[in-house]
Amino acid sequence: MIVLSPPMARSWEKRSLEAGARMKDLMRQAVDGALLELLPFLPKPGTALVLLGSGHNGEDAALLGIELKRVGWKVEFLLSRSPGKRKHPDPRVKTKFWKKALVWPRKPTLFLQADGPRLVIDGILGLGATPPPRPAEAEMISWVAGQKRGSDLYVALDLPSGLDPADGSAPGPVFPADLTIALGSVKEGCLRDSALPFVGQLRAAPVDFGTPAPKSSLDFFRPQDAWQSLRSRPSNLHKHSAGVVHLWAGSTEYPGAASLTSSGALRSGAGYVRLFTDLAVAESLSPHIPELLLHRLPPRSAPPPEIFSQHASALVIGPGLPASEALEAFLVRLLPTTKIPIVLDAGALETLARRPEILATASGPVLLTPHAGELSRLLGHPLRDRSDAAREWLEKFPGTLLLAKGPHTLVAAGGHPLSFNSSGGPAQATAGMGDLLAGMLGGLLSVGYPPFDAARLAVSWHGLASDLVIQQGGPSTLATDLLPMLPASWRILAGRAG
């Protein structure tokens, strides 16, 4: 889904209306899509408070509140200002609706007296508002923020009220969303790292405006978009032609990394996965992953680069490995001579942070998978925002692909838009997730996916598997929890289930 600046988003909607689209139809699409994205997050029906501003954002929220009533929620509507003779673009919202709504500073009784989890829908300010909010709206936002309980679900439509949609700044009070549902396009400010505490998880509801979308240098990759990148497996495929991944992963300090990386690669379509690892780690894995080929290494030694790359179609280096002189010497020898895709993670990234010039010698595709701390060390300074950091990195190393892990993991590669991921969430903040992702990425590369497609698919698939797990409970998911969910989530990506 496209990511736009506020002027571009407003212009796109304006062109749509000028071309004959009706506001009520666009609004209905947005609300239907928002409800679809909201449903997996909802607790059982209880008490909901819908906050309505004076613009189209409030009208979207009004329609969503009516839909929530139809599925069993007790809903109160709170207006930021008197409605006067206000009319809704959708004729199903009658005049009496506005007369029955509460007007700030009146307080919502059902909401305040409710037991159990509560739902709040934010439709106070939309794309047309320039922060900070005016006094009435600011008071309303501050009040509802102060009422938030840990079990409540606070949802913003399009963007949290009070957040600057252009740069993600917060010059005044901001609605504290747990979930933000973008409508029609994702607004640039919502993807700034500074906006994360207010945006929460970000999902998106597309709207067919009937006119071509503007060009953008940013993208928000949804699982529903993945089918365009997927490849079928030929009927005459066999294990020797399906792809071969070689991994150097795991150590006596982090033996689990070897298991998770190997499992991710095995689940990603490769015909063969060969793990190079310490003898003790190999012996512990052998009975538990019988499909895995093992190359046992003496303790603290590196595999010979020519053997490590031989017959492989993708390489993964670093999960569970400490940075070491042996690893550095290995990369110095491997990168200039290997043309197949190489995924560098964990210990390999720490090695590059000390000697980034090694990357300039690479003769094939190199994909780096840093979390925020690793990316900061690679760049040599603290991070302010991952999108800015990604652009800086690509200026230095334009031939690499950067997969900047974190909320809405960012994939950055030359010649492509900066692509943010829409699946997954804070439940994934557990050890081993990056190891599994590195293996999945290596597997997709080995079967022939181009690096940019492989990275976006791996991240989306990984996050979607976590989403399926978290629907069965919480508050977190383990990397091993994702493994049995990978087949089901792949079918969803392919549009065959959901």
N, C-alpha and C positions, 0 to 999 in steps of 0.2 A: 504494500500500500504506500502511496506517495506521502512524502513529508514536505510541508510547505511553510513558508513564512506567512505571517498574517496578511500582508497585502496580496500575495498570490492566492491564498485561500479565498479571500473576499472577492477577488476578481473572477475566480473560477465560478463561484456561485452566481455572481452578477451576470456573467456571460450565459450561464445556463438559463436563468430567468428571462433574459432578453431573447433567448432562442426559443422560448415557449414553455419551458418547464414551469410547473405550478409549485409554489412554496409548500402547500399542504402535502403534495406527493413526495417532495424531497424530505420533508419532515417525517413523514410516515416511514420512509425507508430507513432514515437515521434511527428512529425509535425502535422499529422492529429489529434492526441490527444490534442496537444497544442492549435490548432485552435478551437477545440470543447470547451475547457475550457475558451478560450479567448472571444468567441462570446458574452456571457451574459454581459461582461464588456464594450464592444465596443460602442462608440457613432456612430452616422451616419457617413458613409464613408467621409473622409477628407484627410488630408495629413499625411503620415507616414514616419518616418526615421528609417531605419534598419541599425544597427551598426554591422559590420562583423569583427571578429578577424580571425586569421590564422588557427584555429583548427576546430574540428567537431562542436563546438558550433556555430561558424560563418556559417558553412554549413547548420545547422538546421535553423538558422535565415534567410538565403538566401531563403530557400524553403518556409518558413512561409511568407516572404515578397512577393514572387511570388503568393502565395495563396491570400494574401490581395489585390493584384492588380486585381485578378480575381473577387473579390466581390466589386470592385468599388473604392478602395483607390488609391490615387496618392502617389507612393512610391519612395523614394530616398534611395540608398544603399551607405553607407560610410564605406570604408575599413580602418582598422588601419594601414595596410602596403601594399605596392605594391604587386599585385597578382602574378607577374612573369608569369610562365606557369601553374598556378594553375588549377587543374581540380576538379570537384565536383563528389562525389560518385554516384550521381543520374545523368544519362546521359541527362535528360531533362534540366539540367542547362548547357547551351552551353558555349563555350569559350568566345563568344562575351559578355556574361553577365558580366564577370570579367572586360572586357575592358571598358564597359559602366559605371561601378561603380566609384564613387568618391573615392579618396585616401586622407586620412588625411595628411596634415592639411587643405586641401581644405574644404570649408564650403558648406553645403547643402542649396541652394537658395530657393527651394520650401518650405522647412521646416521653414526657417527664415522669409519668407514673408507670411506664411499662416495665415489666419484669423480663429478664432474659435479653438476648441480643436484639439490637435495634438496627434499622437500616436508615441511612440518610442519603438522599439524592441532592446533589448540588447543581442547581440551574440558576444561580444568582447572576453571575457575570459570564459573558461569552467572549467571542473573538473581537467584538467591536469595542470592548471596554479597555481603557488604558489605566493600568495600575498607577498609584494606589487607589483602592476603592473610595467612593464617596462616603460621607459619615454614616448614613443609614446602613449601607451595605457593609461597611467596615465593622460596625457594631454587631450586625447580624452574624458575620463570619466569626468574629472573636467570640461571641456568645456560644455558637454551636461548637466551635473548637473546644471551648471549656467544658462542654457537656459530654465529651467523648469518653466512653468506657472502653476498656481493652477488648471486650467481646463484640463491640459494635462494628458494623461495616459502613464506612463512609465512601460514597461513590461520587466522582465528579463526571459530569457530561462534557465532553470535548476537552476541557482543561479545568484545573482547580481555580475557582474564583479568587482573584487577587494575584495570581501568577502572571508574570509578563509572558505572553505567548511567543514573543520574538527571541528573548534571551534567557528565559527561565529565572529571572531575578524576582525578588519578593520585597518590593519597597514598602509594603504595608501588610496587614493581616492576610493570610492565605488559608483557604479551606484545606484541612489536612486529610487528603484522600488516601484510602487504602487501595483504591482501584480507580483509574481514570479510563474512560471509554472515549476515544477519539472518534469524531463523526465526520465522514467524508474524506478527511486527510488528517494526518498527525501533524500537530503544530510544532515547529522547530524547538521552541522553548521547553516543551515537555521532555525532550530527549537530552537536555543539558544535565550534567551530573549534579549541578547545584539544585536542580528542580526535583531530584529523586525523593527527598523527604516529604514533599507535598503531593507528588503525582502517585506514589505507590506503584502498584503493578499497572502496566499500560496495555490496554487492548484496543482494538480498532474495529469500527463498523463502517464498511464502505458505502458510498452513496453513488448511484449512477446519475451523474449530472447531465448526461446526454451530449456533452461537448468534450473535445480532447483535453486531457489533463495537461497542465503546464509541465515544462521540463524542470527537473529537480536534481540536485546533487546528493540527495539523501533518500533513503528507502527504509520502510518498516516491513520486514519480512514476516508474513503470517503463515501458519501451517497450511491454510487454504490456498496459498500461492505456490506451494512446493511442487504440485503436480507438473507445472510447466518445466521444471528442471529434471524430473525423474526419468530414468532410462529403464527400458525393459531388459530382462535377461534373455539372451538368445536361446532358442530351444536346443541348439547343439553345444551349449556351454558345458565344460567339464572342469574339474578342480585345477587342472594345469593351466587353463586359459582364463579362469575366473578372477585372477589377481593374486599376487603374493605380497604379503606385508612382512617386513622384518622389523623387529622391535629391539631396542636396547633399553631396558626398563627394569626397575626394582633393585633393591639392595638389602643388605641385612638390616639396615635401619628402617627401610620402607618396603617390606616384601609385598604388601598388599597392592602397591602400585603396579607391579608386574602382572598380577592376576587381573586387575581391573582393565588395564590397557589391553591385555591380550583378549579378554572377553569382549571388549568393545570392538576390536578389530574382527574377531570371529563372527560377531553378530552383524557386521556391516557388509557382508557379501563376498569377502575374499575367499578364494579356494584354499589357500594355505596361509597360516600365520606361524612365523618362526620367532621365538623369543630368545634373545641373547641375554643371559643373566648369570649372576653368581651361582656357583654350584649348589650352595645351601638353599637358595631361593628356588632353583629349578627342581630340586628333589622334593621340596614341599608342595610344588604345584602339580607335579606329574600325575598323582592319582586323581586329582580333582578336575582337571581340564584335559581329558584324554585327546581332544581334537588338536591340541597345541603341540607344535614341533619345538623341541628344546635344543639350544646350543649352550652347553655349560661353559662358564668362564671361571678361571682362577679368581680368587677374591681380589677386588680392587683393580682388576685389569680391564682393558678395553678390547673389543673384538677387532681383528684385522680389518681395516676398511674395505679391502678388496673382497673379502669373504662376506662381510656384512651386506654389501650392496649386490652381490652376485645373484642373479636370477630373480631379484625383487622388482616389484612395480611401484612400491612406495615404502618409505622408511619413517620410523618414529623413534626419536631419540630424546631421552631425558626424564620421563616420569619416574619418580622415586630414586633418581640418581643424584648424589651430592656433586657439586662442582668440584673438579679435581684437575690436576695436571694431565692425567691420562685422558680425561674427556676433552680437554682443550687440544691436546695433540691429535686426538682422533678427528675432531672437527676440522682442524687445519689441513689434515690429509684428505678427508672425505669430500668436503664441499667443492673444491675445484675440479674434482674428477667425476662427480656423479650428476647425471642429468635427470634422474627420476625425482619425483616430488619428495621433499623431506619435511617432516613435522618436527619442530623443536619445542620442547616443553621443559618446565621445571629446571633441573640441573643444567641442561643445555642453555637455557636462557640466562641463568646466573653466570655461566661461563662467558657468554656473549656480552653481558653487561660489563665485564672486565676488559674484553677485547672485541668490541663491535666491528672492528675493521676486518675481522675474519669473514663477515658476511659479503664483503665486496668481492671475494674470490669465488663465490658460488656460481656454478655453471648450469644449475637447474632450478626449478621452483622451490622456494623455501617458505614455509608457513610457520609463523611464530604464534604461540598461544599464551600470552602473559595475562596474569591478573593485574590489578592496579599497582600493587607494590612492585612486581617484576617489570611492568612497563615503565614505572618511574625510574627504576635502576637502569633500564636499557637506555632511556633518554638522558639520564644523568641529572635530573631535577625533579622536584615534586610535581604531581599532576594537578591541574585545575579542572580539566575536562577531557574525557577520552576522545571525543571527536577532534578537538584541537591537537591532542597528542598524536592521533593517528595521521593527521595531515602532516605534522612535523616529521613523523617517522618516515612516511612515504617520500618526503622530499629528500631525506638522507639515503634511503634504501628503496628506490622506486620499483625494483624488481621483486620485492618480497610481498607476502600477504600477512596482514596483522589481524589476529583474532583476539580482540581486547575483551577478556572475560569480565563479567559483572552483570548488574541489572541491565536487561536488554542488550546482551552481549553484542559488540560491534565488530563487523567484518569489514576490513578496509584493504583495497587492492587497486593498483593503478588501472585507469580506464573503466572503473566501475563506480557507481554511487557508494557512499558510505552506507552500509546496510545494518540496521539495528534489528534485533530479534524480538519477536513478540511472545514467544512461549516461555514457560517456566516462571520461576519467581523465587522469593526468599526461602522457600522450603529446600532449595538446592544448596544452601550455604552449609554444606557438610563435607568432611574430608573425603577425598577420592573422586569427586565429581570430575575434576579436570583430567585425571588419569583415564577415566572411562571415555571422556570426550576426545582425548588425543587418539585413543585406539579407534574410535568410530570414524574420526577424520581420516586416519591412515587407511582404514578399510575402504572408504568411499573413493579415496584417491587411487587406490590399487585397482579398482574395477573400471577406472577410466573417467571419472567425473573431473572436469576442469577444477582447478583450485578454488575459484570463487564459488562455484556451485557446490562443491564438496563442503566448503566451510559453512555456507549458509544452511545447507541441508543437515549437516551434523549438529549444529547448534539448535536448529528448530526441532529436530528429532529428539535430541537429548532433553530439551525443555518440555516437549509435549509428553514424553514418557513420565517425567516428573509430575506434570499436571494430572495424568491419569492416576498415578500413585496417590497423590495428595487428596483426590476425591474419595479415597477409601479411609482417610484418617490424617493425622498430623501430629505435631506441627512441622516436621521436617521429613525429607526423604533421604534414604541412604543410596549411595551409588549402586550397591547390590540390589536395591529395590527396583531400580530402573531396568535391569537386565531382562526380567520376564515380561516387561511392558514394551520392549522395543519392537517385537513383531506387530502388536496391535497398533502402536503409534505409527509404524510405517504404513500400515493399511490406511490410516486416516490421512497421512500425507499424500498417499496415492489417490485419495478420493473414493476409496472403496468401503469405508466404514466411517462412523462418526455419530 
